[in-house]
Amino acid sequence: MKFALTLWFFFASAAPTPSVPAPASATSLPALKPPGRVVVAGLVVKSKVAPVVVEHEILAPIADELIQLGAKYALDAVTNEVRVESASGEVVTMTLGEPAVTRDGITQRLAAAPMLKEGVLLLPVMQLAGLLGAHARIDSFGTLWLNPTLIEVRVEAKADEAEVRIVLSSPVKYRVGTLTNPDRIYVDIEHSALRTAPGEVWKSDMGGVGKVRVGQFSLSPDACRVVIDLAQPWKFEIKSAEVASEIILRVASVIEPPTAVAPTGTELKGVKVVVDAGHGGHDAGATSPNGHHEKHLNLDLARRLAAYLSSTGATVLMTRSDDYYLSLADRCRFANQNGAHVFVSVHVNSWPKPNGRHGTEIFYTHAASLPLAKAIHARMISMLGRRDGGLRKRELYVTNHTVMPSTLTETAYLNHAEEEKLLLDPNFRELAAQAIALGVVDYARERLIKKLATPAAAAETKSGRVGLSERK
Ligand SMILES: [Zn+2]
C-alpha cells in the first residue's frame, strides 16, 4: 500500500489554543516509516544522523534548514531550551527530552520530544511545521517535503486596474508569466503548498480582471500556481521583491486613453447602431423625489445620441422614438433582426434611498461586448467627471439577448439631488450623449471600420435614421 501523510496546521495567533491534534492511538494510523529523504523548501537535508519515528512523529535534523522557511532556531546548551522563531516573528520554545511546546505562554503536548543524537538536534517535524505555518507531506517515495504555504490571495479591483496580493507563510521564489487565448497571467511559486483547497478564490463582475484561481501545480517538488484570468490583454507590474512572502501584482488595462480626434461626417459609414431608450409608456423607469421620470430623460439622451452618431455617417436605428411601451424582447429582436453592429441601451440610475448613490455605471453581459463597454466607459468617465461606478458584468435582459456587442449606460443617478439637477440640464445631457457616441466611435475605429471596408459589407448599408415605428 502506498502511504502518503498530509498534515495541515494553522498558525492562528488570535486563537488561544492551536488545533494540534493529540497523537492518535497506535491502531488508528498505519505505521510511519522514517523518511528516506527530507527536503525543506527545495533544499535536501544532509546530515550524518537519519530521521527517526517516535510516537507517529518524525524527528529530523532540520534545524539548520529552518532558515529556508524564514525561521531561526537557537539551542541553549545550559538550559537545553530550543527556541524557534517563525518568519512572522512568532516564537515557540521546547526543551530537549520534554514532549511539550510553548507558544504565546500556552504549553501543549508534543507527540515526541526534541532530542540530540550524536550531537545533532532532531526536531519534531510534523507538529513544528504547523506551528511555523508550513506544510509537511511524505510522498509515496518516502520523501518528506516541508514547504511554505500559500495562505490566501487578496484582490482589490477597480474598473481599469487591480492589485493581486498572494500571501505566503514565509518568503518564496516565484516566476510570473503570461499565456494567451484566453489571456492570463500566471504566478508559479516554487516549493510551496496550498493551505486551502484548489479552485477559484475570486470572481469579479467588473471588466478587466475576470477571476483568480489557485492550484497545486505540481507535487514532489510541490509548487502552487495562481492564475489571473483576463477579459482582454492587460499589462502588469510586479510590485514585490524577487524573494517575498507577499507577491504583489498590479494589473492594468493596455487600452490607451481615448484620443480627442473628432470623427468626420462619413467616418462611421457602414456601421449600424441600435440606440435603445430605456422604458417608455406605462413603464416610467425611475422617478426622482421631484417627480421626474427616467423614461423622458432616456428618450432625450437617446435622440441626442442618435443625432450625433448620424453626424458621423453611422446608420442609426432607434428602438423607440417617442413615449410608448416596448418589451425588452422586442428591443432585442429589433436589433438582432436589423443586423446591428452595436447596441446601446440608454438609462439613468436610481437607488432605493434618495442620495444613497451617485456616479456613472456601464453594464455588459458577454465578453464580446467588453471592448465596446470599455470604450464608452472611458469616454463617459473622462468627459462627465462623475464618480466612476465601474464597468460591470451583469445578466441584464437587453445586453444578454442581443447578438451583437451591446452595453447599457447609466449616466447618473436620478434620485441623487446633485445628479438630478445635472440630468435636467440639456447641456449635460448633450455632453453625456456625445460621450456615449464617442465611445461608439472609438470602438468602431478599433474594431469595426477596417472589417467593414470590404466591398460586400459596404454594399448592404446606407446612412440615415430609422425608427422602429414612425409614430409621432
Ligand atoms: Zn432604467
Boltz pocket constraint, residues with backbone or C-beta under 6 A from the ligand:
constraints:
  - pocket:
      binder: B
      contacts: [[A, 278], [A, 279], [A, 285], [A, 286], [A, 294], [A, 346], [A, 347], [A, 348]]
      max_distance: 6.0
